[in-house]
Amino acid sequence: MAKTIDAETIAHLEKDLRNISYILKQKGREILTHYPITTPQFIALQWLLDEGDLTIGELSKKLFSAFSTTTDLVDRLEKSELVKRVPDPNDRRVVRIHLLEKGRTIIDEVISKRQQYLQEVLQSYDQNQVHTLKNVLSQLNNDISDYQNKS
């Protein structure tokens, strides 16, 4: 049985989620100013951490970037010793981008600072509220991902 949620509530939820996303993104960018990488480079490093070694083409799709743009980005990351190009063990014609320890360290530090910021913001919430928020957001994330994959 389908549930109907009124348009005003949906509009409010969408606006709140958009605002939260914007603020967290801005805070993340502020934290990144203390590191020698750009936001797109950080996002690329996150994809490599989450997905493992990727080809330039695969990374381009994840970043919604042109192949040439991603190649330039990877060149800069490689020069900074955050990633390295490695031959695919199954097909030597394929080159994969591998996250190095220095890149992993930057991601860990930035994510830790972002989580610390969120923890500070949530200080006025009790444990039950935080747990409920986590569960509801996890369910929403899963449902949106499932819905996206059906399209």
N, CA, C and O atoms as a GROMACS GRO file, in nm:
protein
  604
    1MET      N    1   0.085  -0.117   0.000
    1MET     CA    2   0.000   0.000   0.000
    1MET      C    3   0.090   0.124   0.000
    1MET      O    4   0.171   0.142   0.090
    2ALA      N    5   0.074   0.207  -0.100
    2ALA     CA    6   0.155   0.328  -0.115
    2ALA      C    7   0.110   0.434  -0.016
    2ALA      O    8  -0.010   0.454   0.006
    3LYS      N    9   0.207   0.502   0.044
    3LYS     CA   10   0.178   0.611   0.137
    3LYS      C   11   0.187   0.742   0.060
    3LYS      O   12   0.273   0.759  -0.026
    4THR      N   13   0.096   0.833   0.092
    4THR     CA   14   0.101   0.965   0.030
    4THR      C   15   0.152   1.064   0.133
    4THR      O   16   0.097   1.077   0.242
    5ILE      N   17   0.256   1.134   0.095
    5ILE     CA   18   0.314   1.237   0.183
    5ILE      C   19   0.285   1.370   0.116
    5ILE      O   20   0.306   1.386  -0.004
    6ASP      N   21   0.236   1.464   0.194
    6ASP     CA   22   0.196   1.592   0.134
    6ASP      C   23   0.316   1.666   0.074
    6ASP      O   24   0.429   1.653   0.121
    7ALA      N   25   0.289   1.744  -0.029
    7ALA     CA   26   0.391   1.815  -0.105
    7ALA      C   27   0.472   1.912  -0.018
    7ALA      O   28   0.592   1.928  -0.038
    8GLU      N   29   0.406   1.975   0.077
    8GLU     CA   30   0.476   2.071   0.163
    8GLU      C   31   0.583   2.001   0.249
    8GLU      O   32   0.692   2.054   0.267
    9THR      N   33   0.550   1.884   0.301
    9THR     CA   34   0.646   1.806   0.381
    9THR      C   35   0.763   1.762   0.294
    9THR      O   36   0.878   1.771   0.337
   10ILE      N   37   0.735   1.714   0.174
   10ILE     CA   38   0.841   1.672   0.082
   10ILE      C   39   0.931   1.791   0.048
   10ILE      O   40   1.054   1.779   0.046
   11ALA      N   41   0.870   1.907   0.020
   11ALA     CA   42   0.948   2.027  -0.013
   11ALA      C   43   1.038   2.065   0.104
   11ALA      O   44   1.154   2.103   0.083
   12HIS      N   45   0.987   2.056   0.226
   12HIS     CA   46   1.065   2.090   0.344
   12HIS      C   47   1.181   1.992   0.363
   12HIS      O   48   1.294   2.033   0.391
   13LEU      N   49   1.154   1.862   0.348
   13LEU     CA   50   1.259   1.761   0.360
   13LEU      C   51   1.369   1.782   0.256
   13LEU      O   52   1.488   1.776   0.287
   14GLU      N   53   1.328   1.806   0.132
   14GLU     CA   54   1.426   1.826   0.025
   14GLU      C   55   1.513   1.947   0.054
   14GLU      O   56   1.634   1.943   0.033
   15LYS      N   57   1.451   2.055   0.100
   15LYS     CA   58   1.526   2.177   0.130
   15LYS      C   59   1.622   2.155   0.247
   15LYS      O   60   1.738   2.197   0.241
   16ASP      N   61   1.576   2.089   0.352
   16ASP     CA   62   1.663   2.061   0.466
   16ASP      C   63   1.782   1.973   0.426
   16ASP      O   64   1.895   2.001   0.464
   17LEU      N   65   1.756   1.868   0.350
   17LEU     CA   66   1.864   1.780   0.305
   17LEU      C   67   1.963   1.855   0.216
   17LEU      O   68   2.084   1.835   0.227
   18ARG      N   69   1.913   1.940   0.130
   18ARG     CA   70   2.000   2.020   0.043
   18ARG      C   71   2.086   2.115   0.125
   18ARG      O   72   2.206   2.129   0.099
   19ASN      N   73   2.026   2.181   0.224
   19ASN     CA   74   2.101   2.274   0.310
   19ASN      C   75   2.207   2.202   0.393
   19ASN      O   76   2.320   2.250   0.406
   20ILE      N   77   2.170   2.088   0.450
   20ILE     CA   78   2.266   2.010   0.529
   20ILE      C   79   2.382   1.967   0.440
   20ILE      O   80   2.498   1.980   0.479
   21SER      N   81   2.350   1.917   0.322
   21SER     CA   82   2.453   1.874   0.228
   21SER      C   83   2.546   1.989   0.193
   21SER      O   84   2.668   1.972   0.189
   22TYR      N   85   2.490   2.105   0.167
   22TYR     CA   86   2.570   2.223   0.131
   22TYR      C   87   2.664   2.262   0.245
   22TYR      O   88   2.782   2.288   0.223
   23ILE      N   89   2.611   2.267   0.366
   23ILE     CA   90   2.692   2.307   0.482
   23ILE      C   91   2.805   2.207   0.507
   23ILE      O   92   2.919   2.246   0.531
   24LEU      N   93   2.773   2.078   0.501
   24LEU     CA   94   2.877   1.976   0.521
   24LEU      C   95   2.982   1.982   0.410
   24LEU      O   96   3.100   1.961   0.436
   25LYS      N   97   2.938   2.008   0.289
   25LYS     CA   98   3.032   2.020   0.177
   25LYS      C   99   3.123   2.140   0.197
   25LYS      O  100   3.244   2.131   0.174
   26GLN      N  101   3.067   2.252   0.241
   26GLN     CA  102   3.148   2.372   0.266
   26GLN      C  103   3.247   2.348   0.380
   26GLN      O  104   3.362   2.391   0.372
   27LYS      N  105   3.203   2.280   0.484
   27LYS     CA  106   3.293   2.249   0.596
   27LYS      C  107   3.406   2.158   0.547
   27LYS      O  108   3.522   2.176   0.585
   28GLY      N  109   3.373   2.062   0.463
   28GLY     CA  110   3.475   1.974   0.406
   28GLY      C  111   3.576   2.051   0.324
   28GLY      O  112   3.696   2.024   0.331
   29ARG      N  113   3.528   2.146   0.245
   29ARG     CA  114   3.619   2.228   0.164
   29ARG      C  115   3.708   2.314   0.252
   29ARG      O  116   3.826   2.334   0.222
   30GLU      N  117   3.651   2.365   0.361
   30GLU     CA  118   3.730   2.446   0.455
   30GLU      C  119   3.841   2.360   0.516
   30GLU      O  120   3.955   2.406   0.528
   31ILE      N  121   3.809   2.239   0.554
   31ILE     CA  122   3.910   2.148   0.611
   31ILE      C  123   4.018   2.119   0.507
   31ILE      O  124   4.136   2.113   0.540
   32LEU      N  125   3.977   2.101   0.381
   32LEU     CA  126   4.072   2.068   0.275
   32LEU      C  127   4.172   2.179   0.246
   32LEU      O  128   4.278   2.154   0.189
   33THR      N  129   4.139   2.303   0.286
   33THR     CA  130   4.233   2.412   0.260
   33THR      C  131   4.365   2.391   0.335
   33THR      O  132   4.466   2.455   0.302
   34HIS      N  133   4.366   2.304   0.434
   34HIS     CA  134   4.486   2.275   0.511
   34HIS      C  135   4.567   2.159   0.452
   34HIS      O  136   4.665   2.114   0.511
   35TYR      N  137   4.525   2.112   0.336
   35TYR     CA  138   4.591   1.999   0.271
   35TYR      C  139   4.628   2.037   0.128
   35TYR      O  140   4.566   2.126   0.069
   36PRO      N  141   4.728   1.970   0.073
   36PRO     CA  142   4.779   2.008  -0.060
   36PRO      C  143   4.700   1.947  -0.176
   36PRO      O  144   4.758   1.914  -0.279
   37ILE      N  145   4.567   1.931  -0.161
   37ILE     CA  146   4.487   1.876  -0.270
   37ILE      C  147   4.360   1.957  -0.288
   37ILE      O  148   4.317   2.029  -0.198
   38THR      N  149   4.303   1.945  -0.406
   38THR     CA  150   4.178   2.014  -0.438
   38THR      C  151   4.060   1.925  -0.402
   38THR      O  152   4.076   1.806  -0.374
   39THR      N  153   3.942   1.983  -0.403
   39THR     CA  154   3.820   1.905  -0.377
   39THR      C  155   3.803   1.792  -0.477
   39THR      O  156   3.777   1.679  -0.435
   40PRO      N  157   3.817   1.815  -0.609
   40PRO     CA  158   3.803   1.703  -0.702
   40PRO      C  159   3.908   1.593  -0.678
   40PRO      O  160   3.878   1.474  -0.695
   41GLN      N  161   4.028   1.632  -0.640
   41GLN     CA  162   4.131   1.532  -0.610
   41GLN      C  163   4.090   1.450  -0.488
   41GLN      O  164   4.108   1.328  -0.486
   42PHE      N  165   4.036   1.517  -0.386
   42PHE     CA  166   3.992   1.446  -0.266
   42PHE      C  167   3.880   1.348  -0.300
   42PHE      O  168   3.880   1.234  -0.252
   43ILE      N  169   3.785   1.391  -0.382
   43ILE     CA  170   3.675   1.303  -0.422
   43ILE      C  171   3.729   1.181  -0.497
   43ILE      O  172   3.682   1.069  -0.476
   44ALA      N  173   3.827   1.203  -0.584
   44ALA     CA  174   3.889   1.091  -0.656
   44ALA      C  175   3.955   0.994  -0.558
   44ALA      O  176   3.941   0.872  -0.572
   45LEU      N  177   4.026   1.048  -0.460
   45LEU     CA  178   4.090   0.962  -0.359
   45LEU      C  179   3.985   0.882  -0.282
   45LEU      O  180   4.007   0.765  -0.252
   46GLN      N  181   3.873   0.945  -0.250
   46GLN     CA  182   3.767   0.874  -0.179
   46GLN      C  183   3.713   0.759  -0.263
   46GLN      O  184   3.691   0.649  -0.211
   47TRP      N  185   3.692   0.783  -0.393
   47TRP     CA  186   3.645   0.675  -0.480
   47TRP      C  187   3.743   0.560  -0.481
   47TRP      O  188   3.703   0.443  -0.476
   48LEU      N  189   3.872   0.590  -0.487
   48LEU     CA  190   3.974   0.485  -0.488
   48LEU      C  191   3.975   0.409  -0.356
   48LEU      O  192   3.994   0.287  -0.354
   49LEU      N  193   3.955   0.479  -0.246
   49LEU     CA  194   3.948   0.413  -0.116
   49LEU      C  195   3.827   0.321  -0.109
   49LEU      O  196   3.836   0.207  -0.064
   50ASP      N  197   3.713   0.372  -0.154
   50ASP     CA  198   3.587   0.296  -0.146
   50ASP      C  199   3.580   0.180  -0.245
   50ASP      O  200   3.530   0.073  -0.211
   51GLU      N  201   3.629   0.201  -0.367
   51GLU     CA  202   3.612   0.103  -0.474
   51GLU      C  203   3.735   0.018  -0.501
   51GLU      O  204   3.724  -0.086  -0.566
   52GLY      N  205   3.851   0.061  -0.454
   52GLY     CA  206   3.975  -0.007  -0.488
   52GLY      C  207   4.031   0.052  -0.617
   52GLY      O  208   3.985   0.156  -0.664
   53ASP      N  209   4.130  -0.014  -0.672
   53ASP     CA  210   4.196   0.036  -0.792
   53ASP      C  211   4.096   0.051  -0.907
   53ASP      O  212   4.016  -0.039  -0.933
   54LEU      N  213   4.101   0.165  -0.976
   54LEU     CA  214   4.011   0.194  -1.088
   54LEU      C  215   4.093   0.236  -1.209
   54LEU      O  216   4.204   0.286  -1.196
   55THR      N  217   4.037   0.215  -1.327
   55THR     CA  218   4.098   0.269  -1.448
   55THR      C  219   4.062   0.417  -1.458
   55THR      O  220   3.974   0.465  -1.386
   56ILE      N  221   4.131   0.488  -1.546
   56ILE     CA  222   4.098   0.629  -1.569
   56ILE      C  223   3.952   0.640  -1.614
   56ILE      O  224   3.880   0.729  -1.570
   57GLY      N  225   3.910   0.552  -1.702
   57GLY     CA  226   3.772   0.554  -1.753
   57GLY      C  227   3.670   0.534  -1.642
   57GLY      O  228   3.570   0.605  -1.635
   58GLU      N  229   3.696   0.436  -1.554
   58GLU     CA  230   3.605   0.410  -1.442
   58GLU      C  231   3.600   0.530  -1.348
   58GLU      O  232   3.492   0.570  -1.303
   59LEU      N  233   3.716   0.588  -1.320
   59LEU     CA  234   3.722   0.704  -1.232
   59LEU      C  235   3.654   0.824  -1.297
   59LEU      O  236   3.586   0.901  -1.228
   60SER      N  237   3.670   0.841  -1.425
   60SER     CA  238   3.603   0.950  -1.499
   60SER      C  239   3.452   0.942  -1.482
   60SER      O  240   3.387   1.044  -1.459
   61LYS      N  241   3.398   0.822  -1.494
   61LYS     CA  242   3.252   0.804  -1.477
   61LYS      C  243   3.209   0.838  -1.335
   61LYS      O  244   3.106   0.903  -1.315
   62LYS      N  245   3.287   0.796  -1.238
   62LYS     CA  246   3.253   0.824  -1.097
   62LYS      C  247   3.256   0.975  -1.069
   62LYS      O  248   3.176   1.026  -0.991
   63LEU      N  249   3.350   1.045  -1.133
   63LEU     CA  250   3.367   1.189  -1.110
   63LEU      C  251   3.281   1.274  -1.204
   63LEU      O  252   3.277   1.396  -1.190
   64PHE      N  253   3.214   1.209  -1.298
   64PHE     CA  254   3.138   1.281  -1.401
   64PHE      C  255   3.228   1.381  -1.473
   64PHE      O  256   3.190   1.496  -1.498
   65SER      N  257   3.349   1.335  -1.505
   65SER     CA  258   3.449   1.420  -1.570
   65SER      C  259   3.490   1.360  -1.703
   65SER      O  260   3.476   1.240  -1.727
   66ALA      N  261   3.541   1.446  -1.789
   66ALA     CA  262   3.597   1.400  -1.916
   66ALA      C  263   3.721   1.316  -1.887
   66ALA      O  264   3.790   1.337  -1.787
   67PHE      N  265   3.749   1.222  -1.975
   67PHE     CA  266   3.866   1.136  -1.962
   67PHE      C  267   3.993   1.219  -1.948
   67PHE      O  268   4.078   1.191  -1.864
   68SER      N  269   4.006   1.323  -2.032
   68SER     CA  270   4.127   1.406  -2.029
   68SER      C  271   4.140   1.482  -1.897
   68SER      O  272   4.251   1.498  -1.845
   69THR      N  273   4.029   1.529  -1.843
   69THR     CA  274   4.030   1.599  -1.714
   69THR      C  275   4.075   1.505  -1.603
   69THR      O  276   4.153   1.542  -1.516
   70THR      N  277   4.024   1.384  -1.607
   70THR     CA  278   4.060   1.285  -1.505
   70THR      C  279   4.207   1.246  -1.518
   70THR      O  280   4.276   1.226  -1.418
   71THR      N  281   4.255   1.235  -1.641
   71THR     CA  282   4.396   1.204  -1.663
   71THR      C  283   4.484   1.311  -1.601
   71THR      O  284   4.582   1.280  -1.534
   72ASP      N  285   4.451   1.438  -1.623
   72ASP     CA  286   4.527   1.548  -1.563
   72ASP      C  287   4.523   1.543  -1.410
   72ASP      O  288   4.624   1.563  -1.344
   73LEU      N  289   4.406   1.515  -1.357
   73LEU     CA  290   4.388   1.506  -1.212
   73LEU      C  291   4.476   1.393  -1.156
   73LEU      O  292   4.544   1.412  -1.055
   74VAL      N  293   4.474   1.278  -1.220
   74VAL     CA  294   4.556   1.165  -1.175
   74VAL      C  295   4.705   1.197  -1.189
   74VAL      O  296   4.784   1.158  -1.103
   75ASP      N  297   4.743   1.267  -1.295
   75ASP     CA  298   4.883   1.307  -1.311
   75ASP      C  299   4.929   1.389  -1.190
   75ASP      O  300   5.038   1.366  -1.137
   76ARG      N  301   4.845   1.484  -1.147
   76ARG     CA  302   4.880   1.568  -1.031
   76ARG      C  303   4.884   1.486  -0.902
   76ARG      O  304   4.972   1.506  -0.818
   77LEU      N  305   4.789   1.393  -0.886
   77LEU     CA  306   4.790   1.307  -0.768
   77LEU      C  307   4.912   1.217  -0.765
   77LEU      O  308   4.970   1.191  -0.659
   78GLU      N  309   4.952   1.169  -0.882
   78GLU     CA  310   5.069   1.083  -0.890
   78GLU      C  311   5.196   1.163  -0.860
   78GLU      O  312   5.286   1.114  -0.792
   79LYS      N  313   5.202   1.285  -0.911
   79LYS     CA  314   5.318   1.372  -0.884
   79LYS      C  315   5.330   1.401  -0.734
   79LYS      O  316   5.441   1.414  -0.682
   80SER      N  317   5.217   1.412  -0.666
   80SER     CA  318   5.215   1.436  -0.521
   80SER      C  319   5.234   1.308  -0.440
   80SER      O  320   5.232   1.311  -0.317
   81GLU      N  321   5.252   1.196  -0.510
   81GLU     CA  322   5.273   1.066  -0.448
   81GLU      C  323   5.154   1.020  -0.363
   81GLU      O  324   5.170   0.957  -0.258
   82LEU      N  325   5.033   1.053  -0.411
   82LEU     CA  326   4.911   1.010  -0.343
   82LEU      C  327   4.852   0.885  -0.409
   82LEU      O  328   4.781   0.808  -0.345
   83VAL      N  329   4.882   0.866  -0.537
   83VAL     CA  330   4.839   0.748  -0.613
   83VAL      C  331   4.953   0.705  -0.704
   83VAL      O  332   5.050   0.778  -0.724
   84LYS      N  333   4.940   0.586  -0.757
   84LYS     CA  334   5.033   0.543  -0.862
   84LYS      C  335   4.957   0.459  -0.963
   84LYS      O  336   4.858   0.394  -0.931
   85ARG      N  337   5.005   0.463  -1.085
   85ARG     CA  338   4.948   0.382  -1.192
   85ARG      C  339   5.012   0.243  -1.184
   85ARG      O  340   5.134   0.230  -1.174
   86VAL      N  341   4.929   0.139  -1.189
   86VAL     CA  342   4.980   0.002  -1.184
   86VAL      C  343   4.913  -0.080  -1.294
   86VAL      O  344   4.796  -0.060  -1.325
   87PRO      N  345   4.988  -0.173  -1.353
   87PRO     CA  346   4.927  -0.260  -1.454
   87PRO      C  347   4.824  -0.352  -1.390
   87PRO      O  348   4.844  -0.400  -1.278
   88ASP      N  349   4.715  -0.375  -1.460
   88ASP     CA  350   4.613  -0.469  -1.413
   88ASP      C  351   4.674  -0.609  -1.415
   88ASP      O  352   4.731  -0.649  -1.516
   89PRO      N  353   4.662  -0.684  -1.305
   89PRO     CA  354   4.724  -0.817  -1.302
   89PRO      C  355   4.661  -0.914  -1.403
   89PRO      O  356   4.725  -1.011  -1.443
   90ASN      N  357   4.536  -0.888  -1.443
   90ASN     CA  358   4.466  -0.978  -1.535
   90ASN      C  359   4.482  -0.937  -1.681
   90ASN      O  360   4.461  -1.019  -1.770
   91ASP      N  361   4.518  -0.812  -1.706
   91ASP     CA  362   4.529  -0.762  -1.843
   91ASP      C  363   4.632  -0.650  -1.844
   91ASP      O  364   4.602  -0.538  -1.804
   92ARG      N  365   4.751  -0.679  -1.887
   92ARG     CA  366   4.861  -0.582  -1.884
   92ARG      C  367   4.837  -0.460  -1.972
   92ARG      O  368   4.908  -0.360  -1.959
   93ARG      N  369   4.738  -0.466  -2.061
   93ARG     CA  370   4.705  -0.349  -2.143
   93ARG      C  371   4.629  -0.244  -2.062
   93ARG      O  372   4.622  -0.128  -2.101
   94VAL      N  373   4.573  -0.288  -1.950
   94VAL     CA  374   4.491  -0.200  -1.864
   94VAL      C  375   4.576  -0.145  -1.751
   94VAL      O  376   4.650  -0.219  -1.686
   95VAL      N  377   4.565  -0.015  -1.728
   95VAL     CA  378   4.636   0.050  -1.618
   95VAL      C  379   4.534   0.095  -1.515
   95VAL      O  380   4.433   0.157  -1.548
   96ARG      N  381   4.561   0.064  -1.392
   96ARG     CA  382   4.472   0.103  -1.283
   96ARG      C  383   4.540   0.207  -1.195
   96ARG      O  384   4.662   0.215  -1.188
   97ILE      N  385   4.456   0.287  -1.130
   97ILE     CA  386   4.505   0.389  -1.038
   97ILE      C  387   4.495   0.330  -0.897
   97ILE      O  388   4.389   0.287  -0.854
   98HIS      N  389   4.607   0.329  -0.827
   98HIS     CA  390   4.616   0.269  -0.694
   98HIS      C  391   4.642   0.378  -0.589
   98HIS      O  392   4.733   0.459  -0.604
   99LEU      N  393   4.562   0.378  -0.484
   99LEU     CA  394   4.576   0.472  -0.374
   99LEU      C  395   4.697   0.435  -0.289
   99LEU      O  396   4.710   0.321  -0.245
  100LEU      N  397   4.786   0.532  -0.267
  100LEU     CA  398   4.904   0.510  -0.183
  100LEU      C  399   4.876   0.550  -0.039
  100LEU      O  400   4.776   0.617  -0.010
  101GLU      N  401   4.963   0.510   0.051
  101GLU     CA  402   4.943   0.536   0.194
  101GLU      C  403   4.930   0.686   0.225
  101GLU      O  404   4.849   0.725   0.309
  102LYS      N  405   5.008   0.768   0.157
  102LYS     CA  406   5.000   0.914   0.179
  102LYS      C  407   4.860   0.965   0.144
  102LYS      O  408   4.807   1.052   0.214
  103GLY      N  409   4.802   0.914   0.038
  103GLY     CA  410   4.666   0.953   0.001
  103GLY      C  411   4.564   0.904   0.102
  103GLY      O  412   4.471   0.977   0.137
  104ARG      N  413   4.582   0.781   0.148
  104ARG     CA  414   4.492   0.723   0.248
  104ARG      C  415   4.498   0.805   0.378
  104ARG      O  416   4.396   0.826   0.442
  105THR      N  417   4.617   0.849   0.415
  105THR     CA  418   4.634   0.928   0.537
  105THR      C  419   4.557   1.060   0.527
  105THR      O  420   4.491   1.101   0.622
  106ILE      N  421   4.566   1.126   0.412
  106ILE     CA  422   4.492   1.252   0.394
  106ILE      C  423   4.343   1.228   0.408
  106ILE      O  424   4.274   1.302   0.477
  107ILE      N  425   4.292   1.124   0.343
  107ILE     CA  426   4.149   1.094   0.352
  107ILE      C  427   4.110   1.069   0.497
  107ILE      O  428   4.012   1.124   0.546
  108ASP      N  429   4.187   0.986   0.566
  108ASP     CA  430   4.155   0.954   0.706
  108ASP      C  431   4.152   1.079   0.792
  108ASP      O  432   4.061   1.095   0.874
  109GLU      N  433   4.250   1.168   0.775
  109GLU     CA  434   4.255   1.290   0.856
  109GLU      C  435   4.137   1.382   0.826
  109GLU      O  436   4.074   1.435   0.918
  110VAL      N  437   4.107   1.402   0.698
  110VAL     CA  438   3.997   1.492   0.660
  110VAL      C  439   3.864   1.436   0.708
  110VAL      O  440   3.782   1.509   0.764
  111ILE      N  441   3.841   1.307   0.687
  111ILE     CA  442   3.716   1.245   0.731
  111ILE      C  443   3.704   1.254   0.882
  111ILE      O  444   3.596   1.280   0.935
  112SER      N  445   3.813   1.232   0.953
  112SER     CA  446   3.812   1.241   1.099
  112SER      C  447   3.771   1.382   1.144
  112SER      O  448   3.693   1.398   1.237
  113LYS      N  449   3.824   1.484   1.077
  113LYS     CA  450   3.789   1.622   1.112
  113LYS      C  451   3.644   1.654   1.078
  113LYS      O  452   3.577   1.727   1.151
  114ARG      N  453   3.595   1.598   0.968
  114ARG     CA  454   3.454   1.618   0.933
  114ARG      C  455   3.364   1.550   1.036
  114ARG      O  456   3.261   1.606   1.075
  115GLN      N  457   3.402   1.430   1.080
  115GLN     CA  458   3.324   1.359   1.180
  115GLN      C  459   3.328   1.432   1.314
  115GLN      O  460   3.228   1.435   1.386
  116GLN      N  461   3.442   1.490   1.347
  116GLN     CA  462   3.455   1.568   1.471
  116GLN      C  463   3.360   1.688   1.465
  116GLN      O  464   3.294   1.720   1.564
  117TYR      N  465   3.354   1.754   1.350
  117TYR     CA  466   3.262   1.868   1.332
  117TYR      C  467   3.118   1.823   1.354
  117TYR      O  468   3.042   1.888   1.426
  118LEU      N  469   3.081   1.710   1.294
  118LEU     CA  470   2.944   1.660   1.308
  118LEU      C  471   2.915   1.623   1.454
  118LEU      O  472   2.806   1.648   1.504
  119GLN      N  473   3.013   1.565   1.520
  119GLN     CA  474   2.994   1.531   1.661
  119GLN      C  475   2.970   1.656   1.745
  119GLN      O  476   2.886   1.655   1.835
  120GLU      N  477   3.042   1.763   1.715
  120GLU     CA  478   3.021   1.889   1.787
  120GLU      C  479   2.880   1.944   1.763
  120GLU      O  480   2.815   1.992   1.856
  121VAL      N  481   2.835   1.936   1.639
  121VAL     CA  482   2.701   1.986   1.606
  121VAL      C  483   2.594   1.904   1.679
  121VAL      O  484   2.492   1.959   1.721
  122LEU      N  485   2.617   1.774   1.693
  122LEU     CA  486   2.516   1.685   1.753
  122LEU      C  487   2.522   1.677   1.905
  122LEU      O  488   2.452   1.595   1.965
  123GLN      N  489   2.605   1.760   1.970
  123GLN     CA  490   2.619   1.756   2.116
  123GLN      C  491   2.487   1.778   2.189
  123GLN      O  492   2.468   1.725   2.299
  124SER      N  493   2.397   1.855   2.131
  124SER     CA  494   2.271   1.884   2.200
  124SER      C  495   2.166   1.773   2.183
  124SER      O  496   2.057   1.782   2.239
  125TYR      N  497   2.199   1.670   2.105
  125TYR     CA  498   2.107   1.558   2.084
  125TYR      C  499   2.136   1.448   2.185
  125TYR      O  500   2.252   1.426   2.221
  126ASP      N  501   2.031   1.380   2.231
  126ASP     CA  502   2.058   1.266   2.319
  126ASP      C  503   2.089   1.143   2.233
  126ASP      O  504   2.070   1.144   2.111
  127GLN      N  505   2.136   1.039   2.298
  127GLN     CA  506   2.182   0.918   2.227
  127GLN      C  507   2.071   0.856   2.143
  127GLN      O  508   2.097   0.808   2.033
  128ASN      N  509   1.948   0.857   2.193
  128ASN     CA  510   1.836   0.800   2.118
  128ASN      C  511   1.808   0.880   1.990
  128ASN      O  512   1.780   0.822   1.885
  129GLN      N  513   1.815   1.011   2.000
  129GLN     CA  514   1.793   1.094   1.881
  129GLN      C  515   1.900   1.068   1.776
  129GLN      O  516   1.869   1.058   1.657
  130VAL      N  517   2.025   1.058   1.818
  130VAL     CA  518   2.135   1.033   1.725
  130VAL      C  519   2.118   0.895   1.660
  130VAL      O  520   2.137   0.880   1.539
  131HIS      N  521   2.082   0.796   1.741
  131HIS     CA  522   2.061   0.661   1.689
  131HIS      C  523   1.946   0.659   1.588
  131HIS      O  524   1.958   0.597   1.482
  132THR      N  525   1.836   0.726   1.620
  132THR     CA  526   1.722   0.733   1.529
  132THR      C  527   1.760   0.805   1.400
  132THR      O  528   1.726   0.760   1.290
  133LEU      N  529   1.831   0.916   1.413
  133LEU     CA  530   1.876   0.991   1.295
  133LEU      C  531   1.963   0.903   1.206
  133LEU      O  532   1.945   0.901   1.084
  134LYS      N  533   2.056   0.831   1.266
  134LYS     CA  534   2.144   0.741   1.190
  134LYS      C  535   2.063   0.636   1.116
  134LYS      O  536   2.087   0.611   0.998
  135ASN      N  537   1.969   0.574   1.184
  135ASN     CA  538   1.888   0.469   1.123
  135ASN      C  539   1.802   0.522   1.008
  135ASN      O  540   1.793   0.460   0.902
  136VAL      N  541   1.738   0.636   1.031
  136VAL     CA  542   1.652   0.693   0.927
  136VAL      C  543   1.734   0.736   0.805
  136VAL      O  544   1.693   0.711   0.692
  137LEU      N  545   1.848   0.801   0.829
  137LEU     CA  546   1.932   0.842   0.716
  137LEU      C  547   1.990   0.723   0.642
  137LEU      O  548   2.002   0.726   0.519
  138SER      N  549   2.026   0.617   0.715
  138SER     CA  550   2.076   0.495   0.650
  138SER      C  551   1.968   0.433   0.562
  138SER      O  552   1.994   0.391   0.450
  139GLN      N  553   1.847   0.427   0.615
  139GLN     CA  554   1.736   0.371   0.537
  139GLN      C  555   1.709   0.457   0.413
  139GLN      O  556   1.689   0.404   0.304
  140LEU      N  557   1.709   0.589   0.429
  140LEU     CA  558   1.687   0.680   0.316
  140LEU      C  559   1.798   0.662   0.212
  140LEU      O  560   1.770   0.657   0.092
  141ASN      N  561   1.922   0.652   0.258
  141ASN     CA  562   2.034   0.632   0.167
  141ASN      C  563   2.017   0.502   0.088
  141ASN      O  564   2.036   0.500  -0.034
  142ASN      N  565   1.981   0.394   0.157
  142ASN     CA  566   1.959   0.265   0.090
  142ASN      C  567   1.845   0.272  -0.010
  142ASN      O  568   1.856   0.221  -0.121
  143ASP      N  569   1.735   0.335   0.032
  143ASP     CA  570   1.618   0.343  -0.056
  143ASP      C  571   1.646   0.428  -0.180
  143ASP      O  572   1.604   0.392  -0.290
  144ILE      N  573   1.717   0.538  -0.162
  144ILE     CA  574   1.752   0.623  -0.277
  144ILE      C  575   1.846   0.548  -0.370
  144ILE      O  576   1.832   0.555  -0.492
  145SER      N  577   1.942   0.476  -0.314
  145SER     CA  578   2.034   0.396  -0.396
  145SER      C  579   1.959   0.289  -0.473
  145SER      O  580   1.983   0.270  -0.593
  146ASP      N  581   1.869   0.218  -0.406
  146ASP     CA  582   1.789   0.115  -0.473
  146ASP      C  583   1.704   0.176  -0.584
  146ASP      O  584   1.698   0.121  -0.694
  147TYR      N  585   1.641   0.287  -0.555
  147TYR     CA  586   1.555   0.354  -0.654
  147TYR      C  587   1.639   0.399  -0.774
  147TYR      O  588   1.597   0.386  -0.889
  148GLN      N  589   1.759   0.452  -0.746
  148GLN     CA  590   1.849   0.497  -0.852
  148GLN      C  591   1.891   0.380  -0.941
  148GLN      O  592   1.898   0.394  -1.063
  149ASN      N  593   1.918   0.266  -0.879
  149ASN     CA  594   1.963   0.149  -0.956
  149ASN      C  595   1.852   0.090  -1.042
  149ASN      O  596   1.880   0.023  -1.142
  150LYS      N  597   1.727   0.113  -1.004
  150LYS     CA  598   1.613   0.065  -1.084
  150LYS      C  599   1.594   0.148  -1.210
  150LYS      O  600   1.544   0.099  -1.311
  151SER      N  601   1.635   0.275  -1.203
  151SER     CA  602   1.612   0.366  -1.316
  151SER      C  603   1.703   0.336  -1.433
  151SER      O  604   1.696   0.404  -1.536
   0.00000   0.00000   0.00000
